């Protein structure tokens, strides 16, 4: 491993909330977009008569998925939905329990033949959802992304040093920001040559001491909508500048993890990303986590291990959904991190607000970094300044 990366004293972890200010939908908002887009795709490509009818059926499917996962519909995300579809595919005998909405659609119109095989329908739906994800999260404005992230990098980054940035997002936000700004030097595990950009772990391991103003070592834990794997030679992974779902011989490198479908940690590029995450968290003293739900059990496990192994590690969470110490989300975090009551106050702080508030990037994090030595005297809840 590259010691210049894993020995960084600051680490940035970006969840969906860090991309939301760029106009990228998350959670329930993305499912609304998904419904519209899927209805259009099914109407056009499967020659169904009524996209509206299918939209209603899809919304019913979302409701069933949220019930199955034990979450409110507003908290359902695409990973949960795909996990539910995978459950239905693996347990085909459960399909008959779905609403008569689907049964009615299966018996009428052009949908009849399409729905003779329920398993076929859910397999197709799974492919369509992944296609919409790939299309949607490729749409990032580079200048807007640079304006959003540069203030944060100015606080956490240091000239001549790598800042490790880990993300579970599929979008191209940081890549687009680096393209738009000469101030950002990005190492993302790809080597560029005459034939394009190809994945190579040594791009991290052998990265030299950087000289740019802001130097980001980016690790995409769940893959990216711009990454594709050769179906013939799975070890060959390359990066395409545009969504390439229809490109023959290449399949998207994106993981949709859940408790039932963990990230395949024994294959690249995931193996390298998670290995660097674990080692970096063991060495750092501050991790700023923005808009992340900690739903990936493998990510949570590495935070838990690091908190036990590194007594000086402090975590600053930025999350508008954590309203107080007694909020269910915060209590779940304490349980997941296995932090005892007498210890969490020394290890964990929360900025209760969204990342789109510029006062957060310029104020709360800076204040926290400057006052790190006075951490015990700081209030448990750091409100946006």
C-alpha positions as a Markdown table, in Angstrom:
| # | Residue | x | y | z |
|---|---|---|---|---|
| 1 | Unk | 0.0 | 0.0 | 0.0 |
| 2 | Unk | 1.0 | 3.6 | -0.5 |
| 3 | Unk | 2.0 | 4.9 | 2.9 |
| 4 | Unk | 1.5 | 8.5 | 1.8 |
| 5 | Unk | -2.2 | 7.7 | 1.3 |
| 6 | Unk | -3.0 | 5.4 | 4.3 |
| 7 | Unk | -1.1 | 7.7 | 6.8 |
| 8 | Unk | -3.1 | 10.8 | 6.0 |
| 9 | Unk | -4.4 | 12.5 | 9.2 |
| 10 | Unk | -7.7 | 13.4 | 7.6 |
| 11 | Unk | -10.1 | 11.3 | 5.6 |
| 12 | Unk | -13.2 | 12.3 | 3.7 |
| 13 | Unk | -16.1 | 9.9 | 3.3 |
| 14 | Unk | -18.9 | 10.9 | 0.9 |
| 15 | Unk | -22.4 | 9.4 | 0.8 |
| 16 | Unk | -25.4 | 10.3 | -1.3 |
| 17 | Unk | -26.0 | 13.5 | 0.7 |
| 18 | Unk | -22.7 | 14.9 | -0.6 |
| 19 | Unk | -24.0 | 14.8 | -4.2 |
| 20 | Unk | -27.5 | 16.0 | -3.5 |
| 21 | Unk | -26.5 | 19.7 | -3.9 |
| 22 | Unk | -25.5 | 18.9 | -7.5 |
| 23 | Unk | -29.2 | 18.1 | -8.3 |
| 24 | Unk | -28.7 | 14.4 | -8.1 |
| 25 | Unk | -31.7 | 12.8 | -6.6 |
| 26 | Unk | -31.5 | 10.3 | -3.7 |
| 27 | Unk | -33.9 | 8.0 | -1.9 |
| 28 | Unk | -37.6 | 8.6 | -2.5 |
| 29 | Unk | -36.9 | 11.4 | -5.0 |
| 30 | Unk | -34.8 | 9.1 | -7.1 |
| 31 | Unk | -37.5 | 6.5 | -7.0 |
| 32 | Unk | -40.0 | 9.0 | -8.4 |
| 33 | Unk | -37.6 | 9.6 | -11.3 |
| 34 | Unk | -37.1 | 5.8 | -11.6 |
| 35 | Unk | -40.9 | 5.3 | -11.9 |
| 36 | Unk | -41.2 | 7.8 | -14.7 |
| 37 | Unk | -38.2 | 6.5 | -16.6 |
| 38 | Unk | -39.1 | 2.8 | -16.2 |
| 39 | Unk | -42.7 | 3.4 | -17.3 |
| 40 | Unk | -41.3 | 5.1 | -20.5 |
| 41 | Unk | -38.8 | 2.3 | -21.2 |
| 42 | Unk | -41.4 | -0.5 | -20.6 |
| 43 | Unk | -43.9 | 1.2 | -22.8 |
| 44 | Unk | -41.4 | 1.8 | -25.7 |
| 45 | Unk | -39.2 | -1.3 | -25.5 |
| 46 | Unk | -41.6 | -4.0 | -24.2 |
| 47 | Unk | -44.5 | -2.6 | -26.3 |
| 48 | Unk | -46.8 | -2.2 | -23.3 |
| 49 | Unk | -49.9 | -0.2 | -23.8 |
| 50 | Unk | -50.0 | 1.9 | -20.7 |
| 51 | Unk | -46.9 | 3.4 | -19.0 |
| 52 | Unk | -49.1 | 5.0 | -16.4 |
| 53 | Unk | -50.5 | 1.6 | -15.5 |
| 54 | Unk | -47.1 | 0.2 | -15.0 |
| 55 | Unk | -46.0 | 3.2 | -13.0 |
| 56 | Unk | -48.8 | 2.4 | -10.6 |
| 57 | Unk | -47.7 | -1.2 | -10.4 |
| 58 | Unk | -44.1 | -0.1 | -9.7 |
| 59 | Unk | -45.2 | 2.2 | -6.9 |
| 60 | Unk | -47.0 | -0.7 | -5.4 |
| 61 | Unk | -43.8 | -2.7 | -5.7 |
| 62 | Unk | -41.9 | 0.0 | -3.8 |
| 63 | Unk | -44.4 | -0.1 | -1.0 |
| 64 | Unk | -44.0 | -3.9 | -0.7 |
| 65 | Unk | -40.2 | -3.5 | -0.7 |
| 66 | Unk | -40.3 | -0.9 | 2.1 |
| 67 | Unk | -42.6 | -3.2 | 4.1 |
| 68 | Unk | -40.2 | -6.1 | 3.5 |
| 69 | Unk | -37.2 | -4.0 | 4.7 |
| 70 | Unk | -39.1 | -2.5 | 7.6 |
| 71 | Unk | -38.4 | 1.1 | 6.5 |
| 72 | Unk | -40.7 | 4.0 | 5.6 |
| 73 | Unk | -41.2 | 4.5 | 1.9 |
| 74 | Unk | -39.3 | 7.8 | 2.1 |
| 75 | Unk | -36.2 | 5.9 | 3.3 |
| 76 | Unk | -36.3 | 3.2 | 0.5 |
| 77 | Unk | -33.4 | 3.5 | -1.8 |
| 78 | Unk | -32.4 | 1.7 | -5.0 |
| 79 | Unk | -30.1 | -0.8 | -3.2 |
| 80 | Unk | -33.1 | -1.9 | -1.0 |
| 81 | Unk | -35.3 | -2.2 | -4.0 |
| 82 | Unk | -32.8 | -4.3 | -5.9 |
| 83 | Unk | -32.3 | -6.4 | -2.8 |
| 84 | Unk | -36.1 | -7.1 | -2.7 |
| 85 | Unk | -36.1 | -8.0 | -6.4 |
| 86 | Unk | -33.3 | -10.4 | -5.8 |
| 87 | Unk | -35.3 | -11.9 | -2.9 |
| 88 | Unk | -38.3 | -12.4 | -5.3 |
| 89 | Unk | -36.0 | -13.9 | -7.9 |
| 90 | Unk | -34.6 | -16.3 | -5.4 |
| 91 | Unk | -37.9 | -17.1 | -3.9 |
| 92 | Unk | -40.2 | -17.3 | -6.9 |
| 93 | Unk | -43.0 | -19.0 | -4.9 |
| 94 | Unk | -43.4 | -15.7 | -3.0 |
| 95 | Unk | -44.5 | -13.9 | -6.2 |
| 96 | Unk | -48.1 | -14.9 | -5.9 |
| 97 | Unk | -48.4 | -12.7 | -2.8 |
| 98 | Unk | -48.0 | -9.6 | -4.7 |
| 99 | Unk | -51.0 | -7.4 | -5.4 |
| 100 | Unk | -53.6 | -8.2 | -8.0 |
| 101 | Unk | -52.3 | -5.1 | -9.8 |
| 102 | Unk | -49.6 | -7.3 | -11.3 |
| 103 | Unk | -51.9 | -10.2 | -12.0 |
| 104 | Unk | -54.4 | -8.0 | -13.8 |
| 105 | Unk | -51.6 | -6.6 | -16.0 |
| 106 | Unk | -50.4 | -10.1 | -16.8 |
| 107 | Unk | -53.7 | -11.2 | -18.1 |
| 108 | Unk | -54.5 | -8.3 | -20.5 |
| 109 | Unk | -53.1 | -6.7 | -23.6 |
| 110 | Unk | -49.5 | -7.1 | -24.9 |
| 111 | Unk | -48.3 | -7.7 | -21.4 |
| 112 | Unk | -49.9 | -11.2 | -21.3 |
| 113 | Unk | -47.1 | -13.0 | -23.1 |
| 114 | Unk | -44.5 | -11.0 | -21.3 |
| 115 | Unk | -45.9 | -11.9 | -17.9 |
| 116 | Unk | -46.3 | -15.6 | -18.4 |
| 117 | Unk | -43.0 | -16.0 | -16.6 |
| 118 | Unk | -42.9 | -13.9 | -13.4 |
| 119 | Unk | -39.2 | -14.7 | -12.9 |
| 120 | Unk | -38.5 | -13.3 | -16.4 |
| 121 | Unk | -40.3 | -10.1 | -15.6 |
| 122 | Unk | -38.3 | -9.4 | -12.4 |
| 123 | Unk | -35.1 | -10.3 | -14.1 |
| 124 | Unk | -35.9 | -7.7 | -16.8 |
| 125 | Unk | -36.9 | -5.2 | -14.3 |
| 126 | Unk | -33.6 | -5.6 | -12.5 |
| 127 | Unk | -31.7 | -4.9 | -15.7 |
| 128 | Unk | -33.9 | -1.8 | -16.4 |
| 129 | Unk | -33.3 | -0.4 | -13.0 |
| 130 | Unk | -29.6 | -0.7 | -13.3 |
| 131 | Unk | -29.8 | 0.9 | -16.7 |
| 132 | Unk | -31.6 | 3.9 | -15.3 |
| 133 | Unk | -29.1 | 4.2 | -12.5 |
| 134 | Unk | -26.2 | 4.2 | -15.0 |
| 135 | Unk | -27.9 | 6.8 | -17.2 |
| 136 | Unk | -28.9 | 9.1 | -14.4 |
| 137 | Unk | -25.7 | 9.3 | -12.3 |
| 138 | Unk | -23.6 | 10.1 | -15.4 |
| 139 | Unk | -25.1 | 13.6 | -15.5 |
| 140 | Unk | -22.8 | 15.8 | -13.4 |
| 141 | Unk | -21.9 | 19.5 | -14.1 |
| 142 | Unk | -18.1 | 19.7 | -13.5 |
| 143 | Unk | -17.9 | 23.4 | -12.7 |
| 144 | Unk | -20.8 | 23.0 | -10.2 |
| 145 | Unk | -19.1 | 20.0 | -8.6 |
| 146 | Unk | -15.8 | 21.9 | -8.3 |
| 147 | Unk | -17.5 | 24.9 | -6.7 |
| 148 | Unk | -19.1 | 22.5 | -4.2 |
| 149 | Unk | -16.0 | 20.5 | -3.2 |
| 150 | Unk | -13.2 | 23.0 | -3.4 |
| 151 | Unk | -14.1 | 24.8 | -0.2 |
| 152 | Unk | -14.1 | 21.4 | 1.6 |
| 153 | Unk | -10.8 | 20.4 | 0.0 |
| 154 | Unk | -9.3 | 23.7 | 1.1 |
| 155 | Unk | -10.0 | 22.8 | 4.7 |
| 156 | Unk | -9.0 | 19.2 | 4.7 |
| 157 | Unk | -6.4 | 19.1 | 1.9 |
| 158 | Unk | -2.7 | 20.0 | 2.2 |
| 159 | Unk | -0.4 | 20.8 | -0.7 |
| 160 | Unk | 2.1 | 18.0 | -1.2 |
| 161 | Unk | -0.1 | 15.3 | 0.5 |
| 162 | Unk | -2.8 | 12.9 | -0.6 |
| 163 | Unk | -6.2 | 13.3 | 0.9 |
| 164 | Unk | -8.0 | 9.9 | 0.8 |
| 165 | Unk | -11.6 | 10.2 | -0.3 |
| 166 | Unk | -13.9 | 7.2 | 0.0 |
| 167 | Unk | -17.4 | 7.2 | -1.5 |
| 168 | Unk | -20.3 | 4.8 | -2.0 |
| 169 | Unk | -21.7 | 7.1 | -4.7 |
| 170 | Unk | -21.9 | 5.9 | -8.3 |
| 171 | Unk | -21.8 | 9.3 | -9.9 |
| 172 | Unk | -18.8 | 11.1 | -11.5 |
| 173 | Unk | -18.9 | 14.2 | -9.2 |
| 174 | Unk | -15.3 | 14.3 | -8.1 |
| 175 | Unk | -14.0 | 13.2 | -11.4 |
| 176 | Unk | -16.0 | 15.9 | -13.1 |
| 177 | Unk | -14.7 | 18.5 | -10.5 |
| 178 | Unk | -11.1 | 17.4 | -11.2 |
| 179 | Unk | -11.8 | 17.8 | -15.0 |
| 180 | Unk | -13.1 | 21.3 | -14.5 |
| 181 | Unk | -10.5 | 22.6 | -12.0 |
| 182 | Unk | -6.7 | 22.8 | -12.5 |
| 183 | Unk | -6.4 | 22.9 | -8.7 |
| 184 | Unk | -7.5 | 19.2 | -8.2 |
| 185 | Unk | -5.1 | 16.4 | -8.9 |
| 186 | Unk | -7.0 | 13.1 | -8.9 |
| 187 | Unk | -5.8 | 9.5 | -8.5 |
| 188 | Unk | -8.7 | 7.0 | -9.0 |
| 189 | Unk | -6.9 | 3.7 | -9.7 |
| 190 | Unk | -6.9 | 4.1 | -13.5 |
| 191 | Unk | -3.8 | 4.4 | -15.8 |
| 192 | Unk | -4.3 | 6.4 | -19.0 |
| 193 | Unk | -2.7 | 5.3 | -22.3 |
| 194 | Unk | -3.3 | 5.3 | -26.0 |
| 195 | Unk | -6.1 | 2.6 | -25.7 |
| 196 | Unk | -7.9 | 4.5 | -22.9 |
| 197 | Unk | -8.1 | 4.4 | -19.1 |
| 198 | Unk | -7.6 | 0.9 | -17.5 |
| 199 | Unk | -7.9 | -0.1 | -13.9 |
| 200 | Unk | -4.6 | -0.9 | -12.2 |
| 201 | Unk | -4.1 | -1.1 | -8.4 |
| 202 | Unk | -0.5 | 0.1 | -8.8 |
| 203 | Unk | -1.8 | 3.5 | -9.8 |
| 204 | Unk | -2.6 | 3.9 | -6.0 |
| 205 | Unk | 0.4 | 1.9 | -4.7 |
| 206 | Unk | 3.0 | 3.7 | -6.8 |
| 207 | Unk | 1.4 | 7.2 | -6.7 |
| 208 | Unk | 4.2 | 9.8 | -6.2 |
| 209 | Unk | 4.3 | 12.7 | -3.8 |
| 210 | Unk | 1.7 | 15.1 | -5.3 |
| 211 | Unk | 2.5 | 18.7 | -6.1 |
| 212 | Unk | -1.0 | 20.2 | -6.9 |
| 213 | Unk | -2.9 | 22.4 | -4.6 |
| 214 | Unk | -5.5 | 19.7 | -3.8 |
| 215 | Unk | -4.6 | 16.0 | -4.2 |
| 216 | Unk | -7.3 | 13.5 | -4.0 |
| 217 | Unk | -6.9 | 9.7 | -3.8 |
| 218 | Unk | -10.4 | 8.6 | -4.7 |
| 219 | Unk | -11.8 | 5.1 | -3.8 |
| 220 | Unk | -15.2 | 4.3 | -5.1 |
| 221 | Unk | -16.4 | 1.5 | -2.8 |
| 222 | Unk | -19.4 | 0.5 | -4.9 |
| 223 | Unk | -18.0 | 1.1 | -8.3 |
| 224 | Unk | -19.0 | 3.7 | -10.8 |
| 225 | Unk | -21.4 | 4.3 | -13.7 |
| 226 | Unk | -18.3 | 5.1 | -15.8 |
| 227 | Unk | -16.5 | 1.8 | -15.1 |
| 228 | Unk | -17.0 | -1.3 | -17.3 |
| 229 | Unk | -15.6 | -4.9 | -17.1 |
| 230 | Unk | -14.7 | -7.0 | -20.1 |
| 231 | Unk | -17.1 | -10.0 | -20.1 |
| 232 | Unk | -14.4 | -12.2 | -21.7 |
| 233 | Unk | -11.5 | -11.0 | -19.5 |
| 234 | Unk | -13.0 | -10.0 | -16.1 |
| 235 | Unk | -9.7 | -8.6 | -14.8 |
| 236 | Unk | -9.9 | -5.9 | -17.5 |
| 237 | Unk | -11.7 | -2.9 | -16.3 |
| 238 | Unk | -11.8 | 0.4 | -18.2 |
| 239 | Unk | -13.4 | 3.8 | -17.8 |
| 240 | Unk | -15.7 | 5.2 | -20.5 |
| 241 | Unk | -16.5 | 8.9 | -20.6 |
| 242 | Unk | -20.2 | 8.3 | -21.4 |
| 243 | Unk | -22.8 | 5.8 | -20.3 |
| 244 | Unk | -22.2 | 2.6 | -22.3 |
| 245 | Unk | -25.0 | 0.2 | -21.4 |
| 246 | Unk | -25.3 | -0.9 | -25.0 |
| 247 | Unk | -21.6 | -1.6 | -25.5 |
| 248 | Unk | -21.2 | -5.2 | -26.5 |
| 249 | Unk | -18.8 | -7.3 | -24.4 |
| 250 | Unk | -18.6 | -4.9 | -21.5 |
| 251 | Unk | -20.7 | -4.8 | -18.3 |
| 252 | Unk | -21.1 | -2.1 | -15.7 |
| 253 | Unk | -18.9 | -2.3 | -12.6 |
| 254 | Unk | -21.5 | -1.2 | -10.0 |
| 255 | Unk | -22.3 | -3.0 | -6.7 |
| 256 | Unk | -25.7 | -2.7 | -5.0 |
| 257 | Unk | -24.9 | -4.1 | -1.6 |
| 258 | Unk | -27.2 | -5.2 | 1.2 |
| 259 | Unk | -27.1 | -7.8 | 4.0 |
| 260 | Unk | -28.2 | -10.4 | 1.5 |
| 261 | Unk | -25.9 | -9.2 | -1.3 |
| 262 | Unk | -22.6 | -8.0 | 0.1 |
| 263 | Unk | -19.9 | -6.3 | -2.0 |
| 264 | Unk | -17.6 | -9.0 | -3.6 |
| 265 | Unk | -14.5 | -8.1 | -1.6 |
| 266 | Unk | -12.4 | -10.8 | -3.2 |
| 267 | Unk | -12.5 | -9.2 | -6.7 |
| 268 | Unk | -11.2 | -5.9 | -8.0 |
| 269 | Unk | -11.7 | -3.0 | -7.9 |
| 270 | Unk | -13.6 | -3.6 | -4.6 |
| 271 | Unk | -10.8 | -5.5 | -2.9 |
| 272 | Unk | -8.4 | -2.6 | -3.2 |
| 273 | Unk | -10.9 | 0.1 | -2.2 |
| 274 | Unk | -12.0 | -1.7 | 1.0 |
| 275 | Unk | -8.4 | -2.7 | 1.9 |
| 276 | Unk | -7.3 | 1.0 | 1.7 |
| 277 | Unk | -10.4 | 2.1 | 3.7 |
| 278 | Unk | -9.6 | -0.3 | 6.5 |
| 279 | Unk | -5.9 | 0.6 | 6.7 |
| 280 | Unk | -6.5 | 4.4 | 6.3 |
| 281 | Unk | -9.1 | 4.4 | 9.1 |
| 282 | Unk | -6.7 | 2.6 | 11.4 |
| 283 | Unk | -4.1 | 5.4 | 10.9 |
| 284 | Unk | -6.1 | 8.6 | 10.6 |
| 285 | Unk | -7.2 | 10.9 | 13.5 |
| 286 | Unk | -10.2 | 12.5 | 11.7 |
| 287 | Unk | -12.8 | 11.2 | 9.3 |
| 288 | Unk | -15.4 | 13.6 | 8.0 |
| 289 | Unk | -18.4 | 11.6 | 6.7 |
| 290 | Unk | -21.0 | 13.6 | 4.7 |
| 291 | Unk | -24.5 | 12.3 | 3.9 |
| 292 | Unk | -23.8 | 8.6 | 4.4 |
| 293 | Unk | -26.3 | 6.2 | 6.0 |
| 294 | Unk | -23.8 | 3.5 | 7.0 |
| 295 | Unk | -26.0 | 0.8 | 5.4 |
| 296 | Unk | -23.2 | -1.1 | 3.9 |
| 297 | Unk | -22.3 | -3.6 | 6.6 |
| 298 | Unk | -18.7 | -3.9 | 5.3 |
| 299 | Unk | -18.1 | -0.2 | 5.6 |
| 300 | Unk | -19.6 | -0.1 | 9.1 |
| 301 | Unk | -17.5 | -3.1 | 10.1 |
| 302 | Unk | -14.3 | -1.2 | 9.1 |
| 303 | Unk | -15.3 | 1.9 | 11.0 |
| 304 | Unk | -16.0 | -0.3 | 14.1 |
| 305 | Unk | -12.6 | -2.0 | 13.8 |
| 306 | Unk | -10.8 | 1.3 | 13.4 |
| 307 | Unk | -12.6 | 2.9 | 16.4 |
| 308 | Unk | -11.3 | 0.1 | 18.6 |
| 309 | Unk | -7.8 | 0.0 | 17.1 |
| 310 | Unk | -7.2 | 3.7 | 16.9 |
| 311 | Unk | -8.0 | 5.5 | 20.2 |
| 312 | Unk | -7.4 | 8.9 | 18.6 |
| 313 | Unk | -9.8 | 8.5 | 15.7 |
| 314 | Unk | -12.7 | 11.0 | 15.8 |
| 315 | Unk | -15.6 | 11.1 | 13.4 |
| 316 | Unk | -17.5 | 14.1 | 12.2 |
| 317 | Unk | -20.8 | 13.3 | 10.7 |
| 318 | Unk | -22.8 | 15.6 | 8.5 |
| 319 | Unk | -26.4 | 14.5 | 8.4 |
| 320 | Unk | -29.6 | 16.5 | 8.5 |
| 321 | Unk | -31.5 | 13.3 | 9.5 |
| 322 | Unk | -29.8 | 12.9 | 12.9 |
| 323 | Unk | -31.8 | 15.3 | 15.0 |
| 324 | Unk | -30.4 | 14.5 | 18.4 |
| 325 | Unk | -28.7 | 12.0 | 20.7 |
| 326 | Unk | -31.9 | 10.1 | 21.2 |
| 327 | Unk | -32.8 | 9.9 | 17.6 |
| 328 | Unk | -33.2 | 6.3 | 16.2 |
| 329 | Unk | -30.6 | 6.9 | 13.5 |
| 330 | Unk | -28.0 | 8.1 | 16.0 |
| 331 | Unk | -28.7 | 5.2 | 18.4 |
| 332 | Unk | -28.3 | 2.8 | 15.5 |
| 333 | Unk | -24.9 | 4.3 | 14.7 |
| 334 | Unk | -23.8 | 3.9 | 18.3 |
| 335 | Unk | -24.9 | 0.3 | 18.2 |
| 336 | Unk | -23.2 | -0.4 | 14.9 |
| 337 | Unk | -20.0 | 1.3 | 16.0 |
| 338 | Unk | -20.2 | -0.5 | 19.4 |
| 339 | Unk | -19.4 | 2.7 | 21.2 |
| 340 | Unk | -20.2 | 2.6 | 24.9 |
| 341 | Unk | -22.2 | 5.5 | 26.5 |
| 342 | Unk | -19.1 | 6.8 | 28.3 |
| 343 | Unk | -17.0 | 6.9 | 25.1 |
| 344 | Unk | -19.0 | 8.1 | 22.2 |
| 345 | Unk | -19.0 | 11.8 | 23.3 |
| 346 | Unk | -15.2 | 11.8 | 22.9 |
| 347 | Unk | -15.2 | 10.1 | 19.5 |
| 348 | Unk | -18.3 | 11.4 | 17.6 |
| 349 | Unk | -19.6 | 14.8 | 16.5 |
| 350 | Unk | -22.5 | 15.7 | 14.3 |
| 351 | Unk | -23.2 | 18.7 | 12.1 |
| 352 | Unk | -27.0 | 18.6 | 11.9 |
| 353 | Unk | -27.5 | 20.0 | 8.5 |
| 354 | Unk | -27.0 | 19.5 | 4.7 |
| 355 | Unk | -23.8 | 19.7 | 2.8 |
| 356 | Unk | -25.3 | 22.4 | 0.5 |
| 357 | Unk | -25.0 | 25.0 | 3.2 |
| 358 | Unk | -21.7 | 26.7 | 2.4 |
| 359 | Unk | -21.3 | 27.6 | 6.1 |
| 360 | Unk | -20.7 | 24.0 | 6.8 |
| 361 | Unk | -17.7 | 23.6 | 4.5 |
| 362 | Unk | -16.1 | 26.9 | 5.5 |
| 363 | Unk | -17.3 | 27.0 | 9.1 |
| 364 | Unk | -18.2 | 23.8 | 10.9 |
| 365 | Unk | -15.4 | 21.6 | 9.6 |
| 366 | Unk | -12.8 | 24.4 | 9.9 |
| 367 | Unk | -13.9 | 25.1 | 13.4 |
| 368 | Unk | -13.7 | 21.4 | 14.3 |
| 369 | Unk | -10.2 | 21.1 | 12.8 |
| 370 | Unk | -8.9 | 24.2 | 14.6 |
| 371 | Unk | -10.5 | 23.0 | 17.9 |
| 372 | Unk | -9.5 | 19.4 | 17.6 |
| 373 | Unk | -7.3 | 19.7 | 20.6 |
| 374 | Unk | -10.2 | 21.1 | 22.5 |
| 375 | Unk | -12.6 | 18.3 | 21.3 |
| 376 | Unk | -13.7 | 17.4 | 24.8 |
| 377 | Unk | -14.8 | 20.9 | 25.5 |
| 378 | Unk | -16.9 | 21.2 | 22.3 |
| 379 | Unk | -20.7 | 20.6 | 22.4 |
| 380 | Unk | -21.9 | 17.2 | 21.4 |
| 381 | Unk | -24.0 | 18.7 | 18.6 |
| 382 | Unk | -22.2 | 21.1 | 16.2 |
| 383 | Unk | -24.8 | 23.1 | 14.5 |
| 384 | Unk | -24.0 | 24.7 | 11.1 |
| 385 | Unk | -22.4 | 28.1 | 11.8 |
